[in-house]
Amino acid sequence: MKDKVLIVEDEYDIANLIQVHLSELEIDSDICCHGQQGLEQALKQNYQLVMLDVMLPGTNGLDICRQLRQEKPLQAILILTSKTSETDRILGLELGADDYMTKPFSIRELQARVRTQLRRVHALIERSNGIVNESSSQNAQQQNGSTCLGKLLVDQRYHQVTYNDNAINLTATEFELLDFLCKNPDQVFSRSQLLDGVWGYNHSGYEHTVNSHINRLRNKLEEDCAEPKIIQTVWGVGYKLNSAGVH
């Protein structure tokens, strides 16, 4: 079955261009040019990815993102913003978007970003169904399908995280970021390294993606986000998962 993407974009020429280039990847897509209709369609149907323009008639893209994240916590969401809308980009990520792209963007970059999100969705579905590929099986055998650091348990097989015996609900991207950090405890990663290792690209100007996802993880794991003990900032360098903080 083909992947399906919802494009919520009020500039039809742009939406149609995106649709054409998604078809080159053998991805089906629907276009919706009105915010409220786009929200209703995203909630009613199952899409592997929802692409949201911020400025829309009716309900804007940020409100759609917020409601989608509440109703469908695992929905993959990609925000489309203008080059000058830094505030919108940050808000979109803080509201739960997995990634963002600034207009104008190259077709190659668009396709790469979509492939990254769909790969993550496929991995989530496989984990949920108990399906593991060959390389993952070798890793699962080595670590029993999970990574355990003190009170923090990340189970790659079933896409589950528990901390201090409490289940932590994470989006697919949050899970992949935490999993990456847990597999490399106490190692400091720059934002560029995290973009490359988790999102699959390393482009200057997209560091907000990392910052916002770190903030979202802290909100779900830390007792005091103002003084994080688990996911710590190493000023001037990047972030690390502090193994002592989970014991």
N, C-alpha and C positions, 0 to 999 in steps of 0.2 A: 504494500500500500504506500502511495506517495505521501510525503510530508505535506502539510497544508499550513499556509501562513495567511494571517489577516493583516491587510495594509489599511490603516486608518489615516488617510491623508486627503485634505480638501483640495489640493492642487492636482487635478486629475492627470495632467501631463506627467507629473512626477510619479504619481501612483502607478500609472500605466507603464512608465519606464522601468520602475522597480519590478512590476509584474513580469514584464518581458524578460528581464535578466534573471529572475527567479526561475522562469520556465527553462532557461538554459541549463539550470541545475536539476531539471526534472522535478521542480517543486510546484505544486498547485497553489494558487493564491486567490483570495477574494479582496475586493476593494470596497471600502466604505468611506464616503466623503463627509459624513456628519458625525459629530462626536457621540451624541446619545445613541444613535443607531449602531455605531461601532461598538459601544459598550455593551448594548443588548446582544449584538451578534457574538461578541467575544465570550459573554457569559453563557449563551445558549448553545454554542457549538464548541467542539474540541479542536483547537488549533495548537500545533507544535510551537508556534511563535506568533506573537502579536507585535506589529511595528506601529508605533504611535507618533504622529506629528503632535507637537505641543499646541500650536495655535489651530484650533478647530471651531467651526460653528457648533453651537449647542454646548455640550460638555467638553471641556478642554482635555488635552492629553494627560496632564498631570492628575486631574481628578479621575480619569479613566484608569490610570496606573494605580492610584490608591485603592480604588474599588476592586479592581481585578486582583490585586495582591491580597485583599481581605477575603474575597470570595473564592479565588483559585490560587492558593499560596504557592503552588509549584509552577504556575504559568510562566513561560519564558517571555520577557518583555524587552523590546529594543526601542529606545526613544530616539526620535529624529528632531534635531533642533537647528536653528540658524547659527551661523558661525559666531555671532556676537552674544548669544543668549547663555552666558555662563551660569547665571542664576537658575535658569530653567534646567540646565544639565544637572546641576548639583541637586536641585529639588527632586528631579526625576529619579535620580539614583537613591536619594534618601527615602523616597516613597516606595522603593522596591524594584526599580528597573534593573535588569541584569547588565545592560550596557547602553551606550548611546552613540550616535553618529551625528556629526555636524554637516550641514549642507553648505556648499555643494560637496559631494563625496564621489570618489571614483567607483566605477562599477566593480573593479577587482576587489576593492576594500569592502564594498557592500556584500559581495558574494562570500568573502572570507568570514565576515562577521556572522552572516546567517549560518554558514556551515559550522562555525564554532558553537553557536547556540543550539543547533539541531544535534550536533554530536553530544552535547551535554544532556539534552532531553532524551536521546536514545539510551545513554548510559543510565539515566535515572529509571527509565522504563525497564531496562534489563535487570537492574538491581531489584526493582520492585517485584519483578517476576521470578527472581532467583536465577537469572541467566548470567553467566560469567564467561567472557571469552578466554582464549587459551592463556594469554599473557596475564590476565587478571587471575586466572586459576592458580598460576604459579605464585603470584603475590599472596593470594588468599591462603595457600598452603603454608607459606612462610609465616604469615601473621594471623592465621586462623580467620582470615576475612575481615579483620578489624585492626584498628590502632588504638591502643590503650595507654594513656598517660595519666597516672594518678586517678583522679575522679572523673576524668574525661574519656569517654569511649566513642570512637567514630567507627561505625560498622559500614564498610563499603558495600557489602552484599545487599543490604536492605535499605540503604540510604537513611540510616538512623543515627542520631547523636544523643547521648545521655551525659549529663554532667551532675555529679553528686546524686545519682540515681533518679534524676528528673529528665524527662524527655524534652529535647530542644528541637523545635520545629524550624527548619532552615529551607530556604529556596535552593534550587539546584546549584546556583552559582555560589551562594554562601557555603553550601556543603563542600563544594570542590575547593574553595579557598581554605576552609578550615582543615580539610583533609590534607591539602598540600603542606600547610604549616605544621600539622601534627606529625607528618612523616619526616619533617626536618626540624625537630624541636631545638630551640635556642639558637638556631641559625638565623642571621639577620638577612632579610631580602629587601632590596630596593623596590620601589614601585615599578620600575621597568622590568625587573626580574619577575615580579608577581604577574604583571600583565602578560609576559611571555609564557610563564609557567602555567597559569590558570586560564587566562582568556585566549591564549594562543596567538597573541600579537604584541608588538612592542612599538607603539607609536607615541611620539612626544605630543603632549597636550591632552592625553587621556588619563592622567594620573588621578583625576577625580573619581574614576571608576573604582580604583583600589581604595582610596580614602573612604568613600561612602560605604563600601562593603565591609571594611574594617570596623567602621562605626556601627553598622548593623549587627555584626557579630558581637561586638562589645555590649550592645544593648541587650543581647540575649544571653550572654555568658557572665558578664562582670557584675559584681555587687555594686561597685561604684565606678561608673564610666569615666568620671573625672580623674580617678586614680586607678587605671587598669592594672591588674596583676597577672592576667593571663596573656592577652595580646598587647604587647608593649611597643611603644614607639622608641626607636633609637634615633635620636635627633640628628638630622643631617645625613642619615643613611636610609632608614626604612622601618620595617616592622619585624617582630619575631614572636613566636609562641614561647612564652616563659614556662618551662616544664615545672619549675618550683611553684608556680602560681596555681597549678591544678592539683597539688598534693595537700 
